[in-house]
Amino acid sequence: MTMITEEQKQIVKSTAPILKEHGKEITSIFYKKMFEAHPELLNYFNLTNQEIGTQPLALANTVYLAAENIEQLEVLLPQVKTIAHKHRSLTIKAEHYPIVGEYLLKGIAEYLGDAATPEILDAWGAAYGIIADIFIEVEQEMYDALGDARNQDFIEFKITEKQNIAPNIFTLNLARNDGGELVDFTPGQYLSLRVKLKELFHNRQYSLTKAFDGKTYQVAIKQENEKDPAGVVSNHIFENYQVGDTILATLPAGDFELDKAANQHVFIAGGIGITPIAAMIDSLKTANQAQLIHCVRSEEYAVFAEEFQAKLGERYHLFAGENVTQADLSELVEQGAAIYLCGPVPFMREVEAILLALGHAQSDIHFEAFQPALSLIK
């Protein structure tokens, strides 16, 4: 177990503002150096997030938050578990952490130049070691929970059904192809799918959209044609994978889940953010437990609308081509309900601000973001 002295803790805390201000630049140097020395690690990272900067920013924020809380790291456990789920789904293992640590320190040293004294680098090395130990322990518990070693790696799944459900949105039904059993999952979780393009594997997470039936998993995928860069993996799967084909995936992961203590659940989705929420609603025993607000650009993008209408009736509220307002949320979201937000980050931030202005507790608001979670911290 990594040890850190009181003096090193103070060094880390005093230099943490450097990470806050320049973390993205430091971690960009880190990723460049690490991938040059260990190109095999490119098989684990989302290269689009590297290109647009969300992955370096997420790492910088992780390290900064750990530095700020070096004397009480337990307060970061919620964020650690969110990231650990992602790592487990990508099959990141303990042996990867020393490599990351080595090149993170090199990134700090290069950026700080002569200011990077041996004392500073040693302190940050000790701090990183403690952070890594926490992640390794949490992730090992997640691997152990999967049991059979086959369950801990990417698994071959056969596509049993492929269906277009809206413009540029399709679902895949997946059946395990290696003779192993499917494992149950928590509604709100996702699968990591893996495809090979040229010489590299590319991994993406897609939400499970139906409650577990013991036979197949269903995920929904949006072709990201309107973004720059366009969706590499989503487009490749749509164009090249058909019913009967085999695709690699890991077993379900993620910590976006129903609040078991809540009696009422309010789901607010923007666009494709409906996908994890769909499984949550599918798993509810009675419609009286839920309200659904779905905001889409037009009705043709209202995926699963018939299912929601059948189950929720007047508790299903579709906002097509219009924004949900403070007046709408005041009427539809009762105080004390558990609230679940998923969709574009600006949409979630706007809705969250309205909910807080209406007096809802921050602790009642739960998020799922389709990008590295700690890249959302400003």
C-alpha positions in Angstrom: 0.0 0.0 0.0 1.3 3.4 -0.9 2.3 5.7 1.9 2.3 9.5 1.9 3.8 11.8 4.6 2.2 14.8 6.1 4.7 17.0 4.4 3.9 15.5 1.0 0.2 16.0 1.7 0.8 19.7 2.2 2.9 19.9 -0.9 0.2 18.3 -2.9 -2.5 20.6 -1.5 -0.4 23.7 -2.1 0.3 22.8 -5.7 -3.2 21.5 -6.5 -4.3 24.8 -8.0 -1.8 24.2 -10.8 -3.8 21.2 -11.7 -7.0 23.1 -11.7 -5.7 25.9 -13.9 -3.4 23.9 -16.2 -4.6 20.3 -15.8 -5.9 19.9 -19.3 -2.5 20.9 -20.7 -0.6 18.7 -18.3 -2.7 15.6 -19.0 -2.6 16.2 -22.8 1.2 16.0 -22.5 0.8 12.9 -20.4 -1.5 11.1 -22.9 0.8 12.0 -25.8 3.9 10.6 -24.1 2.1 7.5 -22.8 0.6 6.5 -26.1 4.0 7.0 -27.8 5.6 4.6 -25.4 2.6 2.2 -25.0 0.6 2.3 -28.2 -1.3 -0.8 -27.0 -3.1 1.4 -24.5 -4.9 3.1 -27.4 -7.1 0.0 -27.4 -8.7 1.2 -24.2 -9.2 4.9 -24.6 -11.9 6.7 -26.5 -9.8 8.6 -29.1 -12.7 10.9 -30.0 -12.7 12.1 -26.3 -9.0 12.5 -26.6 -9.4 14.7 -29.7 -12.1 17.0 -28.3 -10.4 17.2 -25.0 -13.0 15.7 -22.6 -10.7 12.8 -21.5 -7.7 14.9 -20.6 -10.0 17.3 -18.7 -11.7 14.4 -16.9 -8.3 13.0 -15.7 -7.1 16.5 -14.7 -10.3 17.0 -12.6 -9.9 13.6 -11.0 -6.3 14.3 -9.9 -7.2 17.8 -8.8 -10.2 16.7 -6.7 -8.0 13.9 -5.1 -5.3 16.5 -4.3 -7.8 18.9 -2.8 -9.2 16.0 -0.6 -6.0 14.2 0.0 -6.8 14.0 3.8 -10.3 12.7 3.3 -10.4 10.8 0.0 -13.5 8.9 1.2 -15.6 11.9 0.1 -14.7 11.1 -3.5 -16.0 7.5 -3.4 -19.1 8.3 -5.5 -17.0 9.7 -8.3 -14.5 6.9 -7.9 -17.2 4.3 -8.3 -18.6 6.0 -11.4 -15.2 5.9 -13.1 -14.4 2.4 -11.7 -17.5 1.0 -13.5 -16.2 2.5 -16.7 -12.8 1.0 -16.2 -14.2 -2.4 -15.4 -16.3 -2.3 -18.5 -13.2 -1.5 -20.5 -11.2 -4.3 -18.8 -8.6 -1.9 -17.3 -6.6 -3.8 -14.8 -4.2 -3.1 -11.9 -1.1 -3.4 -14.1 -2.2 -0.4 -16.1 -2.0 2.0 -13.2 1.8 2.2 -12.8 2.1 3.1 -16.5 -0.4 5.9 -16.1 1.4 7.1 -13.0 4.8 7.2 -14.6 3.6 9.3 -17.6 1.4 11.5 -15.5 4.5 12.6 -13.5 6.4 13.1 -16.7 3.6 15.4 -17.9 3.7 17.4 -14.7 7.5 17.6 -14.9 7.6 18.8 -18.5 4.9 21.4 -18.0 6.3 22.8 -14.8 9.9 22.7 -16.0 12.4 23.9 -13.4 9.6 24.4 -10.9 9.1 20.6 -10.8 11.4 19.9 -7.9 12.1 16.4 -6.7 10.0 17.1 -3.6 7.0 18.1 -5.7 7.3 15.1 -8.0 7.8 12.7 -5.1 4.7 14.1 -3.3 2.6 13.8 -6.5 3.9 10.3 -7.1 2.8 9.3 -3.5 -0.6 10.9 -4.0 -1.1 9.2 -7.3 -0.2 5.9 -5.7 -2.9 6.3 -3.1 -5.5 7.2 -5.7 -4.5 4.2 -7.8 -4.7 1.9 -4.8 -8.3 3.0 -4.2 -9.3 2.5 -7.9 -7.6 -0.9 -8.0 -9.4 -2.1 -4.9 -12.8 -0.9 -6.0 -12.4 -2.3 -9.5 -11.2 -5.6 -8.2 -14.3 -6.0 -6.1 -16.3 -5.4 -9.3 -14.4 -8.0 -11.2 -14.7 -10.5 -8.4 -18.5 -9.9 -8.4 -18.6 -11.2 -11.9 -17.3 -14.6 -10.8 -16.1 -16.7 -13.8 -13.0 -15.3 -15.5 -14.9 -15.4 -18.8 -17.2 -12.8 -17.4 -14.4 -10.4 -16.7 -13.3 -9.8 -20.3 -14.9 -8.9 -23.6 -17.4 -11.6 -24.6 -18.8 -12.6 -28.0 -22.4 -11.7 -28.5 -24.6 -12.5 -31.5 -26.9 -9.9 -32.8 -30.4 -11.4 -32.8 -32.3 -8.3 -33.8 -31.5 -4.9 -35.3 -34.2 -2.3 -35.6 -34.3 1.4 -36.7 -36.5 3.2 -34.1 -36.0 6.9 -35.1 -33.8 8.9 -37.6 -30.2 7.8 -37.0 -31.2 5.7 -33.9 -31.3 1.9 -33.9 -31.4 -0.9 -31.3 -29.4 -4.1 -31.1 -30.6 -7.2 -29.3 -27.6 -9.3 -28.2 -27.5 -12.9 -27.0 -24.3 -14.4 -25.4 -22.5 -16.5 -27.9 -19.9 -18.4 -25.7 -22.3 -20.6 -23.7 -22.0 -18.6 -20.6 -25.0 -17.2 -18.8 -26.2 -13.6 -19.0 -26.0 -11.7 -15.7 -28.8 -9.6 -14.3 -28.2 -5.8 -14.4 -29.5 -2.7 -12.7 -31.7 -0.6 -15.0 -29.8 2.5 -16.0 -26.6 0.5 -16.7 -24.8 0.2 -20.1 -22.7 -2.3 -22.1 -19.3 -1.5 -23.6 -19.2 -2.6 -27.2 -15.8 -3.2 -29.0 -15.1 -3.1 -32.7 -11.8 -3.2 -34.5 -11.0 -0.6 -37.1 -7.7 -1.0 -38.9 -5.2 -2.1 -36.2 -7.0 -0.7 -33.1 -9.9 -1.6 -31.0 -12.5 1.1 -30.3 -14.9 0.9 -27.3 -18.1 2.7 -26.6 -20.8 2.6 -24.0 -24.4 2.1 -24.9 -27.3 2.1 -22.5 -29.5 -0.9 -21.9 -33.0 0.0 -22.8 -35.1 -2.9 -21.5 -35.4 -4.6 -18.1 -33.5 -7.9 -17.9 -35.4 -10.8 -19.5 -32.7 -13.5 -18.9 -32.3 -14.0 -22.7 -30.9 -11.0 -24.4 -29.6 -7.5 -23.7 -30.9 -4.6 -25.8 -28.9 -1.4 -26.4 -29.8 1.7 -28.4 -27.3 3.5 -30.5 -27.4 6.9 -32.1 -25.4 7.5 -35.2 -23.4 10.7 -34.4 -23.5 12.3 -37.9 -24.1 15.8 -36.7 -21.0 16.1 -34.5 -17.5 16.9 -35.5 -15.9 14.4 -35.4 -18.7 12.1 -36.5 -19.4 9.0 -34.5 -16.7 6.5 -35.5 -18.1 3.4 -33.7 -21.8 4.1 -34.0 -21.6 4.6 -37.8 -19.3 1.5 -38.2 -21.8 -0.7 -36.3 -24.8 0.6 -38.2 -23.1 0.1 -41.6 -21.3 -3.2 -41.0 -23.1 -5.2 -38.3 -26.3 -7.2 -39.2 -28.5 -9.8 -37.6 -26.4 -13.0 -37.1 -23.1 -11.2 -36.8 -20.9 -11.4 -33.7 -19.8 -8.3 -31.7 -17.7 -8.0 -28.6 -19.1 -6.6 -25.3 -18.4 -6.7 -21.6 -21.1 -7.4 -19.1 -23.3 -4.5 -17.8 -21.7 -1.7 -15.8 -22.6 1.8 -14.4 -24.1 3.4 -11.3 -27.0 5.4 -12.7 -29.8 3.6 -11.0 -33.2 4.0 -9.3 -33.2 5.5 -5.8 -34.5 2.5 -3.8 -35.7 4.7 -1.0 -37.9 6.9 -3.2 -41.6 6.4 -3.7 -41.9 8.7 -6.7 -39.6 8.9 -9.7 -39.4 11.8 -12.2 -37.5 11.1 -15.4 -36.4 14.0 -17.5 -34.6 13.1 -20.8 -33.3 15.2 -23.7 -33.1 13.3 -27.0 -31.1 10.1 -26.9 -30.8 10.5 -23.1 -34.1 8.6 -22.9 -32.2 5.2 -23.4 -31.1 4.4 -19.8 -34.4 5.9 -18.5 -36.3 3.5 -20.8 -35.0 0.5 -18.8 -35.7 2.1 -15.5 -39.3 2.7 -16.5 -39.6 -0.8 -17.9 -38.5 -2.2 -14.6 -41.1 -0.3 -12.5 -44.0 -2.4 -11.3 -46.6 0.3 -11.4 -47.1 3.5 -13.5 -48.1 5.4 -10.5 -44.5 5.6 -9.4 -43.3 7.6 -12.4 -43.5 10.8 -14.4 -41.6 11.0 -17.7 -40.7 14.2 -19.4 -39.0 13.7 -22.8 -37.8 16.7 -24.8 -37.0 16.0 -28.5 -36.5 18.1 -31.6 -39.6 16.6 -33.3 -42.0 13.7 -32.7 -40.2 11.4 -35.0 -37.3 11.3 -32.5 -39.6 10.3 -29.6 -38.3 6.7 -29.3 -40.3 4.2 -27.4 -43.2 6.6 -27.3 -45.8 3.9 -27.8 -44.4 1.8 -24.9 -44.3 4.9 -22.6 -47.8 5.9 -23.6 -49.1 2.4 -22.9 -47.4 2.1 -19.5 -47.6 5.7 -18.2 -50.6 7.2 -19.9 -51.1 10.8 -18.8 -47.8 10.5 -16.8 -45.9 10.6 -20.1 -45.2 14.2 -21.2 -43.6 14.7 -24.7 -42.1 18.1 -25.5 -41.5 18.0 -29.2 -39.8 21.1 -30.7 -40.2 23.1 -27.5 -38.3 23.6 -24.3 -39.6 22.4 -20.9 -40.1 25.5 -18.8 -40.0 26.4 -15.1 -43.8 26.4 -15.1 -43.9 22.9 -16.6 -41.4 21.5 -14.1 -43.2 23.3 -11.2 -46.4 21.5 -12.2 -44.9 18.1 -13.1 -42.2 17.5 -10.5 -43.4 17.1 -6.9 -41.2 17.9 -4.0 -39.3 15.0 -2.5 -39.4 12.9 -5.7 -36.2 11.3 -7.0 -35.3 13.1 -10.2 -33.2 11.5 -13.0 -31.6 13.6 -15.8 -30.0 12.3 -18.9 -29.3 14.1 -22.2 -27.0 16.8 -23.6 -24.9 18.5 -20.9 -26.3 22.0 -21.6 -29.8 20.6 -21.3 -29.1 18.9 -18.0 -27.5 22.0 -16.6 -30.4 24.1 -17.6 -33.0 21.7 -16.1 -30.9 21.3 -12.9 -30.8 25.1 -12.4 -34.6 25.3 -12.7 -35.1 22.4 -10.3 -32.8 24.0 -7.7 -34.6 27.3 -8.2 -37.9 25.5 -7.5 -36.5 24.3 -4.2 -35.6 20.7 -5.0 -32.7 19.2 -3.1 -29.5 18.6 -4.9 -29.4 15.1 -3.3 -32.6 14.3 -5.1 -31.2 15.0 -8.6 -29.3 12.1 -10.3 -27.4 12.4 -13.6 -26.1 10.3 -16.4 -23.8 12.0 -18.9 -22.6 10.4 -22.2 -19.1 11.7 -21.7 -16.3 11.3 -19.1 -18.2 12.3 -15.9 -15.5 14.5 -14.4 -15.1 16.5 -17.6 -18.3 18.2 -16.6 -16.7 20.0 -13.6 -16.1 23.6 -14.5 
